[in-house]
Amino acid sequence: MAKDVAVIGVGQTYFVRGYEGSIRELAFEAFREAMQDAGITQKDVAASIFCSAPEYDKQRSPAGVLAEYLGLIPQPTFYIETVCSSSSSGVKVAYSMIKAGLHDVVVVLGFQKMSEITSAESQERMGRGADIQWEAPFGTMMPAYYALYAQAYMAKNGLTHDDLMNVRLKSATYGQVNERAVYRKGIKAEDFDPNNPDAKMKGAVAWPLRVGDACANADGASCIILANAEKAKAFSKKPVWVMGIGAASEAVNMAARPDFAKGLSVGYAASAEAYKMAGITSKDVKVAEVHDCFTIAEIMAYEGLGFAPMGDGKQLIREKATYKEGRIPVNVDGGLLSKGHPIGATGGSQIRTIVLQLRDEAGPMQVPGNPDIGLVHNVGGVGLYGNVTIFGR
Amino acid sequence: MGFEKFGRKSFTGVTKTAKFVDLLTEGKVEGTVCKQCGAKFFPPRADCASCLSKDMDWFEMPTKGKLETYTIAYYAPFGFEKDCPYTMGVVDFGALKLFARLANDIKPEDVKVGMDVSVRPLKYEDDQMSFEIIKA
């Protein structure tokens, strides 16, 4: 394993509804934790990258404002955006800058205050979530797009609503023990039962997806600090090394998408690149974080990452293979479904979880057996962007 | 003559493909084809993604296809709430695909993946122009 660039510090705020502070104060919380984790001060940081989905930010060009608030001026700073995968894209850029020898220590800060705008404004923006010229005029929303994938996939591969429900039940199991998660309540099968008048998860949002199939909006921030080998060894007792990075993009318009029953193409393309760079296969991964913005997305990710053959992802959830004690633990921090999905913060939050797992510091979420290789799968838009990042210790 | 006439509610005012709306009023659903390399596109493009030519022509979309997938929206973004629930889907014509709403006269329980469908222009009561998926 090449030990060129390492994560030396991680931080994350509590993911909440309606954070009582501004974006600079939200960013500060994640940054402070990551800096304390790394044991460094601002003078050790050579550059910073800020990541969010800009349609939620009232502040124009947030990077400069946040860099000043975090005490990171006059070092260079800039902004990176790939919607929901913004902060893993930020980590890719930070890796590249460090590997190129341009900077030795780089801070990547992902943030989102989704409550920054009113719910009416948010509804209006959601209507412009994908191709505004050719699709938004039909009244599209994020759940409807993922529902198109779910419908085709279920028809072809025998995936059932119970399978989707079981993905959510797994996420709720871990959301209950993750104190940073926005949704910490337990969920039972009866909460999805169409015959149960009190079932809070059963309502159709965009059929075949129901309330319980969708992740929760949240406010939150994450911070990942990366360093070159020299600085990593000097600062960190437990550096976690970046082994492989893969990224891909796909057509925005549904009319240009390949077979919907095969899931998101970016998962396959990005993971192939990341595995090749890391010199490993899917069988070497001991713990993974995948982009479960909807339950169907987790099933599709199992296949894109090679944890299950194409069309067979349902077996992993049926056999509980992706639980903490299973063959390949996935989203044992509650995932986006329970932890919440503050768009720009999500990738960094996933990376933080994997770093803690590899350092054996994940507390009640810790995967047994000292995992040595972990993977992060972070998707932007409806598979418009995909990043897969592999870490090792 | 603007693209603001397209769809239930348009988010784009100006595009070089605005003729698409005029064609809809003439009863045609058309894509664009590159005069240089022959690449076909739907939705229409003013520029060729394959050979970078700007020399494009219009062609009429096929009429027989299969419904590859669909969803029934029970919630809608701002400005579309009154239409709920509505069904949207993707038609596979073989070499080309198309995304649109399904016609209101198709009951949700009658919609099936793989069913034979066609496409036709649609004029809303407020004169907005669109196209919709219908039973073949």
Interface residues (C-beta under 8 A of the other chain):
Chain A: A120 Q123 E124 M126 G127 R128 I132 Q133 W134 E135 A136 P137 F138 G139 T140 M141 P143 A144 A147 L148 Y149 A150 Q151 A152 A155 K156 G203 A204 V205 A206 W207 P208 L209 N253 M254 A255 A256 R257 F260 A261
Chain B: F3 F6 G7 R8 K9 S10 F11 T12 T15 F42 P43 E68 T69 Y70 T71 I72 A73 Y74 Y75 A76 P77 F78 G79 F80 D83 Y86 M88 G89 V90 L96 K97 L98 F99 A100 R101 P108 V113 G114 S130
